Amino acid sequence: MENNDPAKGFTVTPWEVKGDVDYDRLSREFGIKKIDNELEERIKEEAGELHFLIRRGIFFGHRELGWILDQYAKGNKFYVYTGIAPSGPMHIGHLAPFIMARWLQERFGAEVLIQIPDEEKFLQKKKLGATLEELHEMAYDNAAYIMAMGFDPKNTRIFLDTEYAGTLYKQAVRIAKHVTFSMVKDAYGMGNDSNIGWIFYTSMQAVPAFLRSVEEGKNIPCLIPLGVDQDVHFRIARDVIEKLGYYKPAVIHNKFMPGLNGQQKMSASDHLNTIYLKDTPEEVRKKVGRAFTGQQATAELQRKHGGNPDICAVCQYYKFFFEPDDRLLEGIFKSERDGTLLAGEHKRDLAEKINAYLGGLNREKGRWEGRIRDFTSKG
């Protein structure tokens, strides 16, 4: 079951994250294994390098990642599956699974399948207020951003559920036969008022985790990078997929990127504390200018006592995406800790880094927008 007990101090479900998430406790309750030093060395050995998101513990947990590496070492290539359910414009907190998927494609030559379930939020969010047609358009916007991140078009398949149902549905039915209402009710907190589309949805989400095995007529390993809040989908699906005679997918989990206010997960509905991929440079500067820092109340006190980079949203944004060089990152943390870097300069530097990244991403997205509908798989 999901951790949604208020007495434990935090809530983590696929649709809601609240409170100060204890990742160690979450891992114990979800049965997630830690990516330890030994496994890091194995990744480095096979990939030739270790991605900084793994080095820094942003990707912190896994299911059967060691097995995936064993298969690869034997010459059995794996494919990668990830995705996003559109509910509005993408924000930088959405990027971690795609950054990891792209790296896995680059370092391991992995084919990447990207599912965009444009029906999910329509079925599950009573207060979203978007029509199915509007979510469909959002899905194409998301798809253009994803491809703009640098995926190899020849080794990437991207699809929307409502357009790829001819391929997905037959396999989803096979999954659905083994998934009872009591299983999804416990896992997702459903009740008697839950619509039947929501109940069936998890079967559609499971299909890409074994789709390549179906297509090739032989078992092909699958690795899924995802935010830890999405783990429940595959805790159900993994056992069912194995019953159908296919490999269980392996999973690698990332932590949540904080909001600019220091809250532990960036929220798409919190417009003031979220950096959207479509934000203008001025919007980014204004938002970052209001960001929570770990610094003292005044410049004088900051110079005298220093601050706490571990609770500083600005430092955490550098840690997540915007300073891949560990040596430079440590310099940023040190300068906040010893009081030599003040909040104004700190925020200006981060805003410029974000704007440089978003500028390049949006230029590339513009090149994809005219052809993304032709590129997505239909079936």
C-alpha positions as CSV (number, residue, x, y, z in Angstrom):
1,M,0.0,0.0,0.0
2,E,1.0,3.6,-0.4
3,N,2.4,5.5,2.5
4,N,-0.5,7.9,3.2
5,D,-0.6,7.7,7.0
6,P,-0.5,11.2,8.4
7,A,1.0,9.9,11.6
8,K,4.2,9.0,9.6
9,G,4.6,12.6,8.6
10,F,4.4,12.3,4.8
11,T,2.2,11.0,2.0
12,V,3.5,9.4,-1.2
13,T,1.0,8.2,-3.9
14,P,1.1,8.5,-7.7
15,W,-1.1,11.6,-7.4
16,E,0.0,13.3,-4.2
17,V,3.2,13.9,-2.3
18,K,3.1,15.8,1.0
19,G,5.4,16.3,3.9
20,D,9.0,15.6,4.6
21,V,9.6,12.3,2.8
22,D,11.9,9.8,4.6
23,Y,13.4,7.9,1.7
24,D,14.9,5.2,3.9
25,R,11.5,4.5,5.5
26,L,9.8,4.7,2.1
27,S,12.3,2.2,0.7
28,R,11.7,-0.2,3.6
29,E,7.9,0.0,3.2
30,F,8.0,-0.3,-0.6
31,G,10.6,-3.0,-0.6
32,I,13.1,-0.9,-2.7
33,K,16.8,-1.7,-2.5
34,K,19.4,1.0,-2.2
35,I,21.9,1.7,-5.0
36,D,25.0,1.0,-2.9
37,N,28.7,1.6,-3.7
38,E,29.1,-1.9,-5.1
39,L,26.3,-1.4,-7.5
40,E,27.6,2.0,-8.5
41,E,30.9,0.4,-9.4
42,R,29.1,-2.2,-11.5
43,I,27.2,0.5,-13.4
44,K,30.4,2.4,-14.0
45,E,32.2,-0.7,-15.2
46,E,29.5,-1.4,-17.8
47,A,28.7,2.2,-18.8
48,G,32.2,3.6,-18.7
49,E,31.1,6.3,-16.3
50,L,28.6,7.0,-13.5
51,H,25.9,9.5,-14.1
52,F,26.0,12.4,-11.6
53,L,22.4,11.8,-10.7
54,I,23.4,8.3,-9.4
55,R,26.6,9.6,-7.8
56,R,24.7,12.2,-5.8
57,G,22.0,9.8,-4.7
58,I,19.2,11.5,-6.7
59,F,18.6,8.1,-8.3
60,F,18.8,6.2,-5.0
61,G,16.8,3.0,-5.2
62,H,16.2,0.1,-7.6
63,R,14.5,-3.3,-8.2
64,E,16.7,-5.8,-10.0
65,L,19.2,-3.3,-11.4
66,G,22.0,-5.8,-10.7
67,W,20.2,-8.4,-12.8
68,I,19.9,-5.9,-15.7
69,L,23.6,-5.4,-15.6
70,D,24.2,-9.2,-15.5
71,Q,22.1,-9.5,-18.6
72,Y,24.0,-6.8,-20.4
73,A,27.3,-8.3,-19.4
74,K,26.2,-11.5,-21.1
75,G,25.4,-9.7,-24.3
76,N,21.6,-9.4,-23.7
77,K,20.7,-5.8,-24.4
78,F,17.9,-4.2,-22.4
79,Y,15.5,-1.5,-23.5
80,V,14.3,1.5,-21.4
81,Y,10.7,2.4,-20.7
82,T,9.5,5.7,-19.1
83,G,6.8,8.3,-19.6
84,I,4.7,11.1,-18.3
85,A,0.9,11.6,-17.9
86,P,0.1,15.1,-19.1
87,S,-1.8,17.4,-16.8
88,G,-0.4,20.8,-18.0
89,P,2.9,22.2,-19.0
90,M,6.0,20.2,-18.1
91,H,8.3,21.5,-15.4
92,I,11.9,20.8,-14.5
93,G,10.8,18.4,-11.8
94,H,9.6,16.1,-14.5
95,L,13.0,15.8,-16.2
96,A,14.9,13.3,-14.1
97,P,13.5,10.0,-15.6
98,F,14.1,11.4,-19.1
99,I,17.6,12.5,-18.4
100,M,18.4,9.1,-17.1
101,A,16.7,7.4,-20.0
102,R,18.7,9.4,-22.5
103,W,21.9,8.6,-20.7
104,L,21.1,4.9,-20.7
105,Q,20.4,5.1,-24.4
106,E,23.7,6.8,-25.0
107,R,25.9,4.6,-22.8
108,F,24.2,1.2,-23.3
109,G,22.7,1.6,-26.8
110,A,19.3,1.0,-25.3
111,E,16.1,1.4,-27.3
112,V,13.8,3.8,-25.4
113,L,10.0,3.5,-25.3
114,I,8.1,6.6,-24.0
115,Q,4.5,6.2,-23.1
116,I,2.3,9.3,-22.8
117,P,-1.0,8.2,-21.2
118,D,-3.2,11.1,-22.3
119,E,-6.2,9.4,-20.6
120,E,-4.7,9.1,-17.1
121,K,-5.5,12.5,-15.6
122,F,-8.9,12.6,-17.4
123,L,-9.8,9.4,-15.5
124,Q,-8.2,10.1,-12.2
125,K,-8.4,13.9,-11.5
126,K,-11.9,15.0,-10.7
127,K,-10.9,18.6,-10.3
128,L,-8.4,18.9,-13.2
129,G,-11.0,20.6,-15.4
130,A,-9.3,19.5,-18.7
131,T,-11.1,17.6,-21.5
132,L,-9.7,14.5,-23.1
133,E,-9.0,16.6,-26.2
134,E,-7.1,19.2,-24.2
135,L,-5.0,16.5,-22.5
136,H,-4.3,15.1,-26.0
137,E,-2.9,18.4,-27.1
138,M,-0.8,18.7,-23.9
139,A,0.5,15.2,-24.6
140,Y,1.9,16.4,-27.9
141,D,3.5,19.4,-26.3
142,N,5.1,17.1,-23.7
143,A,6.3,14.8,-26.5
144,A,8.0,17.6,-28.3
145,Y,9.9,18.6,-25.2
146,I,10.9,15.1,-24.5
147,M,12.4,14.6,-28.0
148,A,14.1,18.0,-27.7
149,M,16.2,16.5,-24.8
150,G,18.4,14.7,-27.3
151,F,17.0,11.2,-27.7
152,D,18.2,9.3,-30.8
153,P,15.1,9.4,-33.1
154,K,16.2,6.1,-34.7
155,N,16.2,4.3,-31.4
156,T,13.2,6.0,-29.6
157,R,9.5,5.2,-29.9
158,I,7.0,7.6,-28.4
159,F,3.3,7.0,-28.2
160,L,0.0,8.3,-26.8
161,D,-2.3,5.7,-25.2
162,T,-5.4,6.9,-27.1
163,E,-3.6,6.6,-30.5
164,Y,-1.6,3.4,-29.7
165,A,-4.4,1.5,-28.1
166,G,-4.6,-1.0,-31.1
167,T,-1.1,-2.2,-30.0
168,L,-1.5,-1.8,-26.2
169,Y,-5.0,-3.0,-25.6
170,K,-4.6,-6.7,-26.4
171,Q,-1.7,-7.0,-24.0
172,A,-3.5,-4.8,-21.4
173,V,-6.4,-7.3,-21.4
174,R,-3.9,-10.1,-20.5
175,I,-2.7,-8.0,-17.6
176,A,-6.1,-7.0,-16.5
177,K,-7.3,-10.7,-16.1
178,H,-4.8,-11.1,-13.3
179,V,-5.4,-7.8,-11.5
180,T,-8.3,-7.8,-9.1
181,F,-10.2,-4.8,-7.8
182,S,-9.0,-5.5,-4.3
183,M,-5.4,-5.2,-5.5
184,V,-5.9,-1.8,-7.1
185,K,-8.2,-0.6,-4.4
186,D,-5.5,-1.2,-1.7
187,A,-2.7,0.1,-3.8
188,Y,-4.4,3.3,-5.1
189,G,-6.9,4.0,-2.3
190,M,-9.9,3.5,-4.6
191,G,-13.5,3.3,-3.4
192,N,-16.8,2.2,-4.8
193,D,-17.1,5.6,-6.5
194,S,-13.9,5.1,-8.5
195,N,-14.7,4.9,-12.3
196,I,-13.9,1.7,-14.1
197,G,-11.4,3.5,-16.4
198,W,-9.2,4.3,-13.5
199,I,-9.4,0.7,-12.3
200,F,-8.3,-0.6,-15.7
201,Y,-5.6,2.1,-16.3
202,T,-2.8,0.3,-14.5
203,S,-3.1,-2.5,-17.0
204,M,-2.3,-0.1,-19.9
205,Q,0.7,1.3,-18.1
206,A,2.1,-2.2,-17.6
207,V,2.2,-3.1,-21.3
208,P,5.4,-1.2,-22.4
209,A,7.3,-3.1,-19.7
210,F,7.1,-6.3,-21.7
211,L,6.0,-5.0,-25.2
212,R,9.4,-5.6,-26.8
213,S,9.3,-9.2,-25.7
214,V,5.9,-9.7,-27.3
215,E,7.1,-8.0,-30.5
216,E,10.3,-10.0,-30.7
217,G,8.9,-13.3,-29.6
218,K,11.5,-13.7,-26.9
219,N,12.2,-12.2,-23.5
220,I,14.0,-8.9,-23.6
221,P,15.0,-7.2,-20.3
222,C,13.4,-3.8,-19.5
223,L,14.6,-1.0,-17.2
224,I,12.2,1.7,-16.0
225,P,13.5,5.0,-14.6
226,L,10.8,6.7,-12.6
227,G,10.0,9.0,-9.7
228,V,9.5,6.9,-6.5
229,D,5.8,8.0,-6.3
230,Q,5.1,6.0,-9.5
231,D,6.5,2.7,-8.0
232,V,3.2,1.3,-7.1
233,H,2.2,0.8,-10.7
234,F,5.0,-1.7,-11.2
235,R,4.8,-3.3,-7.8
236,I,1.5,-4.7,-9.1
237,A,2.6,-5.2,-12.7
238,R,5.8,-7.0,-12.1
239,D,4.2,-10.1,-10.6
240,V,1.5,-10.2,-13.3
241,I,4.0,-9.8,-16.1
242,E,6.0,-12.8,-14.8
243,K,2.8,-14.9,-14.7
244,L,2.5,-14.2,-18.4
245,G,5.9,-15.7,-19.0
246,Y,7.9,-12.5,-19.4
247,Y,10.8,-11.0,-17.4
248,K,9.8,-8.7,-14.6
249,P,10.9,-5.2,-15.5
250,A,13.8,-3.7,-13.4
251,V,13.2,-0.2,-11.9
252,I,15.5,2.6,-10.9
253,H,13.9,5.3,-8.7
254,N,14.6,9.0,-8.3
255,K,14.0,11.4,-5.5
256,F,11.7,14.5,-5.9
257,M,13.1,17.8,-7.0
258,P,12.0,20.4,-4.4
259,G,9.9,23.5,-5.1
260,L,11.5,26.9,-5.0
261,N,9.8,27.4,-1.6
262,G,11.8,24.5,-0.2
263,Q,8.9,22.1,-0.2
264,Q,10.1,18.6,-1.0
265,K,8.4,18.1,-4.3
266,M,7.9,20.6,-7.1
267,S,4.2,20.8,-7.9
268,A,2.7,21.6,-11.3
269,S,-0.2,23.4,-9.7
270,D,2.0,25.7,-7.6
271,H,2.8,28.3,-10.3
272,L,5.0,30.6,-8.1
273,N,7.3,27.9,-6.9
274,T,7.7,25.8,-10.1
275,I,9.9,26.4,-13.1
276,Y,8.0,25.4,-16.2
277,L,9.9,24.5,-19.3
278,K,8.0,27.2,-21.2
279,D,8.8,30.0,-18.7
280,T,10.4,33.1,-20.1
281,P,13.8,34.3,-18.8
282,E,12.1,37.1,-16.8
283,E,9.6,34.6,-15.2
284,V,12.6,32.4,-14.2
285,R,14.4,35.4,-12.7
286,K,11.4,36.4,-10.7
287,K,10.7,32.9,-9.4
288,V,14.3,32.2,-8.5
289,G,14.5,35.6,-6.9
290,R,11.8,34.5,-4.4
291,A,13.4,31.1,-3.7
292,F,14.0,29.8,-0.2
293,T,17.7,29.7,0.7
294,G,19.5,28.3,3.7
295,Q,21.1,31.6,4.4
296,Q,20.9,33.9,7.4
297,A,18.4,36.7,7.6
298,T,20.9,39.5,6.7
299,A,24.1,39.7,4.6
300,E,26.0,40.6,7.7
301,L,24.8,37.5,9.6
302,Q,25.4,35.3,6.5
303,R,29.0,36.5,6.2
304,K,29.5,35.9,9.9
305,H,27.8,32.5,10.5
306,G,27.3,31.1,7.0
307,G,24.2,29.1,5.8
308,N,22.9,25.6,5.3
309,P,23.1,24.4,1.7
310,D,21.3,21.2,2.6
311,I,18.0,23.0,3.1
312,C,18.6,25.6,0.4
313,A,16.4,25.2,-2.7
314,V,19.0,27.1,-4.8
315,C,21.7,24.7,-3.9
316,Q,19.5,21.7,-4.4
317,Y,18.7,22.9,-8.0
318,Y,22.4,22.9,-8.7
319,K,22.7,19.5,-7.2
320,F,19.8,18.0,-9.3
321,F,20.5,19.3,-12.8
322,F,22.4,22.6,-13.1
323,E,25.9,21.8,-12.0
324,P,27.1,18.4,-13.2
325,D,30.7,19.0,-12.1
326,D,31.1,17.6,-8.6
327,R,34.0,19.9,-7.8
328,L,32.1,23.0,-8.8
329,L,29.1,21.9,-6.9
330,E,31.1,21.4,-3.8
331,G,32.4,24.9,-4.2
332,I,28.8,26.3,-4.4
333,F,27.9,24.4,-1.2
334,K,31.0,25.5,0.6
335,S,30.5,29.1,-0.3
336,E,27.0,29.0,1.2
337,R,28.2,27.2,4.2
338,D,31.1,29.6,4.9
339,G,29.2,32.8,4.1
340,T,31.2,34.0,1.1
341,L,28.2,33.7,-1.3
342,L,25.2,35.9,-0.7
343,A,21.7,35.1,-1.7
344,G,21.3,37.7,-4.4
345,E,24.4,36.6,-6.3
346,H,23.5,32.9,-5.6
347,K,20.0,33.4,-7.2
348,R,21.2,35.4,-10.2
349,D,23.7,32.7,-11.1
350,L,21.1,29.9,-10.9
351,A,18.6,31.9,-12.9
352,E,21.1,32.3,-15.7
353,K,22.0,28.6,-15.7
354,I,18.3,27.7,-15.9
355,N,17.6,30.2,-18.6
356,A,20.6,28.9,-20.7
357,Y,19.2,25.4,-20.4
358,L,15.6,26.3,-21.2
359,G,16.7,28.5,-24.1
360,G,18.4,25.6,-25.8
361,L,15.6,23.2,-25.0
362,N,12.9,25.5,-26.4
363,R,14.9,26.1,-29.5
364,E,15.2,22.4,-30.1
365,K,11.5,21.9,-29.2
366,G,10.6,24.3,-31.9
367,R,12.3,22.1,-34.4
368,W,10.3,19.1,-33.2
369,E,6.9,20.7,-33.0
370,G,6.1,20.5,-36.7
371,R,6.9,16.8,-37.0
372,I,6.1,15.4,-33.6
373,R,2.7,14.1,-34.7
374,D,4.2,12.2,-37.6
375,F,7.0,10.8,-35.3
376,T,4.7,9.3,-32.6
377,S,3.7,5.7,-33.2
378,K,0.2,4.9,-34.1
379,G,-1.5,1.5,-33.9
